[in-house]
Amino acid sequence: MTRSEKSAVVAKLEAEFREAGAIIVCDYRGLNVKKLEVLRNTAREQGIKVQVVKNTLANIALKNVDKDGMELKDTNIYIWGEDQLAVTKVVAKFEETNDLFSIKTAHIDGEVASVEKVRALSKMPSRDELIAMLLQVWNAPIQNFTIGLNALKEKKEQTA
């Protein structure tokens, strides 16, 4: 890579990392291309970026957007996106199904996050799931009332 190519990569990463709500660094050593494509396709469906970047270039980009502090060693794959929960869910689900893939570190909510925090966030319901739960709670009394009225109607018809 020439110096100008490296600076272009750093500039692109800076722009994307600045908007990212979560940046997760994972070890992918030993995974074949087919499995990495599964990760990329799953992430792409949810608007999440997945890229293998040299640690030095990623470190420069992270420092320039004040998201430094992560220890970057060995081979890493970077996964980031605006929606923190979506990023953590994609990574945690992929980690469960692939033994060679592991979460190393993350940057969430302006601070370096542990692997445990990433896994805990992945278990939280998303915004859409929370709205669905709330609607079910609101709908339950009305549904039970109509079921009761229908049962009362059927009972009156049987006695008549």
C-alpha positions in Angstrom: 0.0 0.0 0.0 1.3 3.4 -0.8 1.2 6.3 1.6 -1.8 7.9 -0.2 -3.8 4.7 -0.2 -3.2 4.3 3.5 -4.3 7.9 4.2 -7.4 7.3 2.1 -8.2 4.2 4.1 -7.7 6.1 7.4 -9.9 8.9 6.2 -12.7 6.5 5.2 -12.5 4.7 8.5 -12.5 7.9 10.5 -15.7 9.0 8.8 -17.4 5.6 9.5 -16.1 5.2 13.0 -17.2 8.7 14.0 -20.8 7.7 13.2 -20.6 4.3 14.8 -22.4 3.6 18.0 -20.5 0.4 18.5 -17.1 -0.9 17.2 -16.3 -4.5 17.9 -12.9 -6.1 17.3 -12.9 -9.9 16.9 -10.4 -12.6 16.2 -11.2 -14.5 13.0 -8.1 -16.6 12.6 -8.8 -20.0 11.1 -12.2 -19.1 9.6 -12.7 -19.9 6.0 -14.0 -17.5 3.4 -17.5 -19.1 3.3 -18.1 -18.5 7.0 -16.8 -14.9 6.8 -19.2 -14.3 3.9 -22.1 -15.5 6.1 -21.0 -12.9 8.7 -20.7 -10.2 6.1 -24.1 -11.0 4.5 -25.9 -11.1 7.9 -24.3 -7.8 8.9 -25.0 -6.1 5.5 -28.7 -6.9 5.9 -28.8 -4.8 9.1 -26.6 -2.0 7.8 -23.5 -3.1 9.7 -20.0 -2.9 8.3 -17.5 -5.7 8.5 -13.9 -5.2 7.4 -10.4 -6.6 8.0 -8.1 -3.6 8.5 -4.4 -3.3 9.5 -4.2 -2.6 13.2 -2.0 0.5 12.7 -4.4 2.1 10.3 -7.4 1.3 12.5 -5.6 2.6 15.5 -4.9 5.9 13.8 -8.5 6.2 12.7 -9.8 5.4 16.2 -7.4 7.9 17.9 -8.5 10.7 15.4 -12.2 10.2 16.4 -11.4 9.9 20.1 -12.4 6.2 20.4 -9.0 4.9 21.3 -8.0 2.7 24.2 -8.6 -0.7 22.7 -5.6 -3.1 22.6 -5.2 -4.2 19.0 -2.9 -7.2 18.4 -2.7 -10.1 15.9 -5.3 -10.5 13.2 -8.5 -8.6 13.7 -11.8 -8.1 11.9 -13.7 -4.9 12.7 -17.4 -4.8 12.9 -19.3 -1.5 13.4 -22.6 0.2 13.0 -24.8 2.9 14.3 -27.2 0.6 16.2 -25.3 -0.8 19.1 -27.7 -3.6 19.8 -27.8 -4.8 16.2 -24.0 -4.9 16.1 -23.7 -6.8 19.3 -26.5 -9.3 18.3 -24.8 -10.1 15.0 -21.4 -10.6 16.5 -22.6 -12.7 19.5 -24.8 -14.9 17.3 -21.9 -15.5 14.9 -19.6 -16.2 17.8 -22.0 -18.8 19.2 -22.1 -20.7 15.9 -18.3 -20.5 15.2 -15.7 -21.8 17.5 -12.8 -20.0 15.7 -14.4 -16.6 16.0 -14.1 -14.7 19.2 -14.8 -11.2 20.5 -11.6 -9.4 21.7 -12.7 -5.9 22.6 -15.2 -3.2 21.8 -15.9 0.5 22.0 -19.5 1.2 23.0 -21.0 4.4 24.4 -17.8 6.3 24.3 -15.8 3.8 26.3 -13.9 0.6 25.9 -16.3 -2.3 26.7 -15.5 -5.8 27.9 -16.5 -9.0 26.1 -19.1 -9.6 28.9 -20.8 -6.2 28.2 -21.0 -7.0 24.5 -22.6 -10.4 25.2 -25.0 -8.8 27.8 -26.1 -6.1 25.3 -26.7 -8.8 22.6 -29.3 -10.4 24.9 -31.3 -7.2 25.3 -34.4 -6.8 23.2 -34.2 -4.4 20.3 -36.4 -1.3 19.9 -38.8 -3.1 17.7 -39.1 -6.0 20.1 -39.7 -3.6 23.0 -42.5 -1.9 21.0 -44.1 -5.2 20.2 -44.0 -6.2 23.9 -45.6 -2.9 24.9 -48.4 -3.3 22.3 -49.1 -6.8 23.6 -49.4 -5.5 27.1 -51.7 -2.7 26.0 -53.8 -5.1 23.8 -54.2 -7.9 26.5 -57.0 -6.2 28.5 -59.1 -5.5 25.4 -58.5 -9.0 24.1 -59.5 -10.6 27.4 -62.6 -8.4 27.6 -63.8 -9.4 24.1 -63.1 -13.1 24.9 -65.2 -12.7 28.1 -68.1 -11.0 26.2 -68.0 -13.8 23.6 -68.2 -16.5 26.3 -71.1 -14.7 28.0 -72.9 -14.4 24.6 -72.5 -18.1 23.9 -73.7 -19.0 27.4 -76.8 -16.9 27.0 -77.5 -18.5 23.6 -77.2 -22.0 25.2 -79.6 -21.3 28.0 -82.1 -19.7 25.7 
